[in-house]
Structures are given as C-alpha cells and as structure tokens.
Amino acid sequence: MADSFDTGPGPQRSAFLLAYAGVVLTGLVGALIGYGWGEIGCRGDCGSAPAISMIVGGILGATGAGVIAVLVLRAMAEWRRPG
C-alpha cells in the first residue's frame, strides 16, 4: 500500500490573499501599460487597437505574476513541511 505524501500545513491564508491581490494588481497595471502602447502606436482612427493591447497586456501581466505567486506559495509550503 502506497504511503500518502503529506505536504504539511502549507502557507497561511494571508499569503494566498496577498498573492491573489498581487496577481490582480499586476493584471491591472499590465492592462494600463498595454493601453498606453496601443495609444502610442495609434495614428488617426484606431478602432479597437488600444482595447486589444489592453487585454493582451493585462493577460500577460497577470500570467507572469501568477507564475511567480505559485512558485512562492509552493516554496512556502515546502519550508513548512514536517521533517
């Protein structure tokens, strides 16, 4: 019979909430940067170029921050694992 792998108590709830807030904030900042890039590259009638740039920037920013948040939370869980 295989032994179950106990990961221990894991990170605190406040760490999860802080990571979530960081991902949301980074997504918003990425959307603002994307909108700015869309406006800079615009000449005349842009149509939906700034909106598309904003969506892409938000997705890229949130994805990058999400990867970092998952790595940090896994490291915190590993540090708290019983010996």
N, C-alpha and C positions, 0 to 999 in steps of 0.2 A: 504494500500500500504506500502510495507516494505521500510524503510529508507536505503539508501546506506551507507555503512561503509567507512568513509573517513580515509585513513591511513596517510594523510598529505603529506608533501613534500618528505619524505624519505631521505635516505643518499645521500651524494654528489656523483657525478660521480667519483671523485678521490678515494673515499672509495671503489667503485666497482672495479676500476682498480687495486688498491692496493691489494684487496682480490684476484683477479684473478692472479696477479703476485705471490702472496704468495702460492696459490694452485699449480701453475706451478712449482715454485721453490721447494716446498716440494715434489712434484712428482719426480722431477729430483734427489733430494737428496735421496729419498726413493729407486729410481732405482739404484743409486750408492751403497747404503748400501746393497741392495738385490744382486747386482753383486758381492760385496765383500763376502757375505755369501756363494754364490754359488761357488766362487773360493776357499774359505777356506775348504769347505766340499768336495772338488773335489780331487780324487786320480786317477792318470793315465789319461786316455782319458775320459773327462767329457761329451762330446757331447753337448747337449743343456741345461744342468743343470744351468749354470750361466745365460743364457738368460732367462730361465723361472723364476729364482729367481729375476732377474732384473725387469721383467714385474710385478711379484707379489708385489715386494717392491714398485715399482712406483705407482701401483694401490692403495695399502694400504696407502701409504703416502699422495697421492692426495685426497683420500676419507676422511681421517681423517682431513686434512686441510680444505677440502670443508665443512665438517660439522661445524667446528669452524667458518669458514667465514660466513656461512649462519646465524648462531646464532648471531654473532656480527653485521651483517648488519640488522637483524631483531630488535635487541636491539637499534641500532642507529635510525631506523625508528620509534620505539616506543617512544624514548626520544624526537623526533622532532614533534610528533603528537600534533595537537592543542587540547587544553583542553576542 
